[in-house]
Amino acid sequence: MAAVTDTPKRGGIRPLWIAGLIAALVLAGFVSYYASASPDGLEKVAADHGIDKRTEDHAAKDSPLADYQTKDVGDARLSGGLAGVIGVGATLALGTGVFWVVRRRPRADEG
């Protein structure tokens, strides 16, 4: 009986992983520029009920990627796209690190 963790034999998982990475980079780097600037549901409810009047600046307001923009990059499209690509890279690095830490390693007697 095959183990549940076996990868498909035809083509493997690598092409799927690469396609997913490319899709994430394209969405974050290019398509995100065309996302709606309208407030999302939470922001709308906060505005409707006056909750947004009590907001304060957060500690990360001056960080290099604050407000989905890259600090010191003048072009809005390039700044947002670069921030998105950096975000995808950071998420990938963190996720890969967590995966490698918690992955199941074969025991010596499973050989």
C-alpha positions as CSV (number, residue, x, y, z in Angstrom):
1,M,0.0,0.0,0.0
2,A,1.4,3.4,-1.0
3,A,1.9,6.0,1.7
4,V,-0.3,9.1,1.7
5,T,2.7,11.4,1.2
6,D,3.6,9.9,-2.2
7,T,3.7,12.5,-4.9
8,P,2.1,11.9,-8.3
9,K,4.5,10.1,-10.6
10,R,3.5,11.8,-13.8
11,G,5.0,15.3,-13.9
12,G,5.6,15.5,-10.2
13,I,4.6,18.3,-7.9
14,R,7.3,20.7,-9.0
15,P,5.5,22.1,-12.1
16,L,2.4,22.8,-9.9
17,W,4.6,24.5,-7.3
18,I,6.3,26.6,-9.9
19,A,3.0,27.6,-11.6
20,G,1.6,28.6,-8.2
21,L,4.6,30.7,-7.5
22,I,4.4,32.4,-10.8
23,A,0.7,33.1,-10.4
24,A,1.3,34.6,-6.9
25,L,4.1,36.8,-8.3
26,V,2.0,38.0,-11.2
27,L,-1.0,38.7,-9.0
28,A,1.1,40.5,-6.3
29,G,3.4,42.4,-8.7
30,F,1.0,43.4,-11.6
31,V,-2.7,42.7,-11.0
32,S,-2.7,44.2,-7.5
33,Y,-2.3,47.6,-9.0
34,Y,-5.8,47.3,-10.4
35,A,-7.4,46.3,-7.1
36,S,-10.2,48.5,-5.8
37,A,-9.2,51.5,-3.7
38,S,-12.7,51.5,-2.1
39,P,-12.8,50.6,1.6
40,D,-13.4,46.9,2.4
41,G,-16.3,45.8,4.6
42,L,-14.6,46.3,7.9
43,E,-13.4,49.8,7.0
44,K,-17.0,50.7,5.7
45,V,-18.6,49.5,9.0
46,A,-16.0,51.5,11.0
47,A,-16.8,54.6,8.9
48,D,-20.6,54.1,9.2
49,H,-20.4,53.9,13.0
50,G,-17.8,56.5,13.6
51,I,-15.2,54.1,14.9
52,D,-12.6,55.3,12.4
53,K,-12.6,58.7,14.0
54,R,-10.7,57.3,16.9
55,T,-7.9,55.7,14.9
56,E,-4.3,56.4,15.7
57,D,-1.1,55.8,13.7
58,H,0.4,52.4,14.2
59,A,4.0,51.6,15.1
60,A,4.8,50.4,11.6
61,K,3.5,53.4,9.8
62,D,7.1,54.4,8.7
63,S,8.2,50.9,7.8
64,P,9.7,50.2,4.4
65,L,6.5,48.4,3.2
66,A,3.8,50.5,5.0
67,D,0.5,50.9,3.2
68,Y,1.4,48.3,0.5
69,Q,4.0,50.6,-1.0
70,T,7.8,50.5,-1.1
71,K,9.4,53.4,0.7
72,D,11.4,55.8,-1.4
73,V,10.0,54.5,-4.7
74,G,8.2,57.3,-6.5
75,D,6.2,55.5,-9.1
76,A,3.0,54.2,-7.4
77,R,2.7,51.2,-9.8
78,L,6.3,50.1,-9.3
79,S,6.2,50.7,-5.6
80,G,3.0,48.7,-5.0
81,G,4.2,45.8,-7.3
82,L,7.6,45.7,-5.6
83,A,5.9,45.6,-2.2
84,G,3.7,42.7,-3.4
85,V,6.6,40.7,-4.8
86,I,8.6,41.3,-1.5
87,G,5.5,40.1,0.4
88,V,5.3,36.9,-1.7
89,G,9.0,36.3,-1.2
90,A,8.8,36.8,2.6
91,T,5.7,34.6,2.9
92,L,7.4,31.9,0.8
93,A,10.6,32.1,2.9
94,L,8.7,31.9,6.2
95,G,6.4,29.1,5.0
96,T,9.3,27.1,3.7
97,G,11.2,27.6,7.0
98,V,8.2,26.4,9.0
99,F,7.7,23.5,6.6
100,W,11.3,22.3,7.0
101,V,11.1,22.7,10.8
102,V,7.9,20.7,11.3
103,R,8.2,18.2,8.4
104,R,8.0,14.5,9.4
105,R,11.4,12.9,9.2
106,P,11.7,9.2,8.8
107,R,12.8,7.3,11.9
108,A,15.9,5.1,11.7
109,D,13.7,2.0,11.9
110,E,11.5,3.1,8.9
111,G,14.5,3.1,6.7
